[in-house]
Amino acid sequence: GSEEPQRERVVGADGSARTQRREGCKRHLETRFGEVIVTRRGYGGRGLESVFPLDAELNLPPDKYSHGLREVVLQEVVGGSFDEAVEHLARAGGGRMAKRQAEEVAVHLSQDFDAFYAQPLTLPQASGDEGNLLVISADGKGIVMHPNGLREATRRAMERAEHKQHTRLSPGEKKNRKRMATVVSVYEVAPYPRTPAQILDPQHQSAGKRPTPQNKRTWARVEADQGTVIEQAFFESVRRDPDQKMRWVVLTDGQEDLLRQVAAAAKRYKVDIVLVQDFVHVLEYLWSAAYALHPHDAEAREGWVMDRASAILQGRAQDVAVGLRRAATRKQLSQSARKPVDKAADYIDNNQERLRYDQVLVHGLPIATGVIEGACRHLVKDRMDITGARWGLQRAEAILKLRSLKISGDLPAYLAFHFAQEHKRHYPGPPIPLAAHEAA
């Protein structure tokens, strides 16, 4: 008789033996199919927490929501609002979860993001071709935050603004309510030489098929500051190309802060980079100037922009800047009316170094961050700008991480990694050895 409890001795993660066995211990688990009751055997001892070997074997979470249900919630909140996710569960008729819990689950699910990307890289080589380009592109996008989720300077500006009587803001304007999310993309691509005509006229037959970006990873962070995210982009790039065999290109919108961070990171990592200004931003400035110079003639505007864009792509940015200021003077525009024209000329002057498109096109480097523009829209705007959404910092960061994983195609691999990490967190130490097996 004294043999029986000894044979069933179970050692917990704390190293203490549990000798009291209890059958039929029940726990509730909310799964994607509804609530189930899990019955399993428990082992305890005086003053010790009970241990359930089956929980560890099934990797059951400490709370009542199963991994399967968490995955369903994740797929929903990545695309739509938390309210919609909760409604989806109710309609599906399986497991349920309240909105507050869904938010907590999303934050919890995103916690292994950095650890996942810090793993050694197992990327298929883009083509093994050292002639490839390694492209980093970066941009910022504002997210409307709860006051307590704003950065200190923004929060103070917001408080100051509330003391003053402000004229009503136009729709879409939310002064001092936004916190910038930084979106970065890292990918590899073969060079693709083009002429200005091929860029400006989509009908123009280009030389060969446009190469597809390979091994693209895109992510956005709102909690971390811009410098940290740029640092991550360089870290990711070094991970891919430690000996800098590829040609590194950094595409930006010319925002001064961003350029400073990029230059600092390149220096720290001792890498050579080619900085290219995103041509889409240049076009935006030209269009604003065109509206100031030709307010009533759409056709003239279109032709004017095409001519200036063509000149800039041919490497004549300086001439365009001079011409802009002359045109505003010739038209005798008032100080305020010529503002967009001067702004465009200043933009070109300040960014000349990065507007050498003639050389950039010959070497086949990309000139537009279509990748990142799309990512900003898709990753940040489409989800974070849901009408009336006000974001707490933790939730905003969690959703951006989960969307980043999905867009980069890493979500299935990440979930496997996350659930393995969960096992280590909740069931530390080796799997609980059953003394019965040892005796046998």
PyMOL commands that set and color helices and strands:
alter all, ss='L'
color gray80, all
select helices_A, chain A and resi 3-7+53-58+67-79+82-92+99-117+147-149+152-163+196-200+226-240+256-268+279-293+298-313+317-330+339-350+352-354+357-362+370-384+393-407+411-426+435-439
alter helices_A, ss='H'
color red, helices_A
select strands_A, chain A and resi 10-11+17-18+20-31+34-45+48-51+133-144+178-189+214-221+247-252+274-277
alter strands_A, ss='S'
color yellow, strands_A
deselect
rebuild
show_as cartoon
